[in-house]
Amino acid sequence: MKKILCAVLLLFTGASWANSDDLETSGDVVHLLLPATALGATLFYEEGHEGSWQLLKAAVSSRVIVEGLKLGVNKDRPDGSGDDSFPSGHTSDSFMAATFIQQRYGWQYGLPAYLAASYVGYTRVESDKHYVEDVLAGAAIGMLAGWYFTEPYKGITVTPLAHNGVYGLYISGQF
């Protein structure tokens, strides 16, 4: 899975610098590949459907929050194509999938997934579909949904903590 994510990221980042439309298209493709990779891993790598249900819950909750904010905020896109700029749904979906992959299968798969999700966010800003704050909000929503609903399949999980001015990491695992 790690090799596939790295190959996809390299393929689209290397091929898309020349044209803004190509850049946006490559981001769209990676945006679809990340959740598809996460779903494929739950269906073909795991026994049972626990991972699939966790991914579904994370995806639905992330998307409901994004669409609710889009309806409530009505922020114009940089290219003037609509008033649904905040937050970025592409980025939210991508970071939700990357967080699911990292939480469920570990950092060896999560790091390439986060790089691919970051690329999606980059393409949204560079294609004038979103402002930086739209992408950051989308990433935060996706990551929070992934962290909330995902339990590790095997291995170690790292969860960020923030409460009453105290910040840190909670590390847990199966030994």
Helices and strands as residue ranges (DSSP letters): H 2-15, H 20-44, H 50-73, H 89-105, H 107-126, H 132-149, E 156-163, E 166-173
